[in-house]
Amino acid sequence: MKVNVYYGGRGLLEDPTLFVIDRMIQVLEELRVTVARYNMYEDKSGIATLPNTLKDCDGIILAANVEWFGIGGYMQQFLDMCWLYGDKEKISSLYMMPVVVATAYGEQDAEMTLRKAWDVLGGVSLNGLAAYVDSSDVFEQNSAYLALIEKKTEELYRSINQKVVKLPTSNTAVKNNIIKKTNITLTPQESEQLSKFVADDGYVKTQKKDIEELAAMFKQMLGDEAPIQENIYEDDIVEAFYKNYYPEKDFSACYVLVIPDLGKNLIIHVGNQLECAYGEDCDGDVKLKASSDLVRSIIAGKMTFQKGFMAGEITAKGNFKTLRMLDQIFRFRYKK
């Protein structure tokens, strides 16, 4: 069994939370549990990659202190990263016990915040420790308090070992029915790689600058282009997709191209054979929305799907790796 401890405080010597988690780690190690501890204040830029450490553990302790209000920025940032980049399938099997020790008002609210957050992430939250003390001496000098800390730690151990089942909560329903998920669907491996990029400030700044330069260049190119041929009609759009289709081995997907000003949806099934026709709106691997003028520009070879997306003239949702394949399997060439 392995338990990870994530400490979201500032690491001050007078923080009584440190005493509590040290005691809990001692009890877990006596129970022959492997414990890994992560102090977020030691590597602030690495918080984005911390969700990757959830993959090889059975349970976690989220430890925070309340100095004036709430759980603090480091812990909130970690939970945000779990929502954005964490492996939700793995999180769903993880038991979490919150530990909040306050030197100001609000320890119970903070403990409840951590439990609610973990429930919304899909994990299994347990009743945790919430206390208000002036200093760690309060714990050290009171054997009853120490016994409570040890009992809670043993409760975490038993819950993980026995795979305790909890009744469903409304927080799960909120996650499934109300909270909007991001449009980009990523595999756990892609999420892990993306979280590493996000943690690299230099990389993020470079990417933002590159995107701005590309968008400006594409818009300028659009402005310099000659007018689109007006004799490309609706049937010609379908025909152009058939004529310029270059299938990729072992690749198949469904694209839904919504063309609002035509009031039509172009359904494109790619694989060994191409099926392309107007039809009813449906779910696909990728759903795109573009004006008829932009679609005609693409099939005339004066624009690409990637350029249109980067310039903000195409909106898309779904698997972005599949989206990028469009310009590879449909090679439209400019014709004078």
Buried (B, 14 or more C-beta within 10 A) or exposed (E): BBBBBBBBBBEEEEBBBBBBBEBBBBBBEEBEBEBBBBBBBEEEEEBBBBBBEBEEBBBBBBBBBBBEEBBBEBBBBBBBBBBBBBBBEBBEEBBBBBBBBBBEEBBBBBBBBBBBBBBBBBBBBBEBBBBBBEEBEBBEEEEEBBEBBBEBBBBBBEBBBEEEEEEEBEBBEEBEEEEEEEEBBBEBEBBBBBBBEBBBEEEEEEEEEEEEEBBEEBBEEBEEEEEBEEEBEBEBBBBBBEEBBEEEEEEEBBBBBBBEEBEBBBBBBBEEEBEBEBEEEEEBBBBBBBBBBBBBBBBBBBBBBBBBBBBEBBEBBBBBBBBEBBBEBBEBEEEE
